[in-house]
Amino acid sequence: MKKISALIALFSLSGCLYAGDISVLESRKSFVERWSSYPITYFDQGSKLVKTEYITDKGMPVNEVLTAYKGYTVVDAKTYRKDFYAAEYLRPNMDGALNGASIPVVFKKNDLKQVVGQVVIDDESFLLVPTYKDKSDFMVLVRRDGSLSRHLGQIRYKRLVLLDADYVPYPADLRLEPVTTSRTEQTEPVKGFDIKYEGIKADRMAFTYLDYANSQGDSGRFENLSYPNKPGIINIRGVGIKVLDAGKQKLDYIILKK
């Protein structure tokens, strides 16, 4: 009778440990590791927008004899938006490695390392850098002066657990130094205009006026305009143009006003 009772108790314990796909042991492991691990302050990954500038291209010079061929610009004034981005990395100051009981962590000079986040251990702050791309949860701990901790860490349940093995940097003065990378992106015109010569149509000078106001690139508003084919001064949306000679393939002119 006692053997049967013990067997029933064993089955009951098994049922408590596993209920469907939920592992009580796994939950306990997570709970215990939270007490023996460290919270991570995660950093945003990738480039950040630092500033934005607007650049205006004034186009053609005034009071000079110019030639515009069919389909090309007569005069324009375009404003572009230029976005500046920056990203923060750590970079080894030399070729080196963290040597330990297992596979060493190898560093190549000038190889950029993405910083995952920051952790504080015994009142000392460390930056976290992945050991390898295919082991993104194993972390190298980097002090603020760039020196390396003798311990590696592993991210478990979004917290850092220190590994027991000791690692020694080689050469001894191996450091990971901060570096900022930057890039710029320039948009299509966000405002301004572009006037193109379209040749002679029905004995009239033909132009296309593109208004970039509140637009992105070629999505601006087009207008087809025409004027009598004769020398003289014409005004296209506030821009004064003195026509010297207009033909099917080209226009000789002077810009009087922008």
Salt bridges, closest charged atoms under 4 A:
GLU33 OE2 - ARG156 NH1 2.81
GLU53 OE2 - LYS51 NZ 3.30
ASP76 OD2 - LYS78 NZ 3.55
ASP83 OD1 - ARG81 NE 3.22
ASP111 OD2 - LYS113 NZ 3.58
GLU124 OE2 - ARG143 NE 2.96
ASP166 OD1 - ARG150 NH1 2.69
ASP166 OD1 - HIS151 ND1 3.79
GLU185 OE2 - ARG183 NH1 2.47
ASP194 OD2 - LYS78 NZ 3.40
ASP194 OD2 - LYS196 NZ 3.28
ASP211 OD2 - ARG221 NH2 3.00
GLU223 OE1 - ARG237 NH2 2.48
ASP252 OD2 - LYS250 NZ 3.11
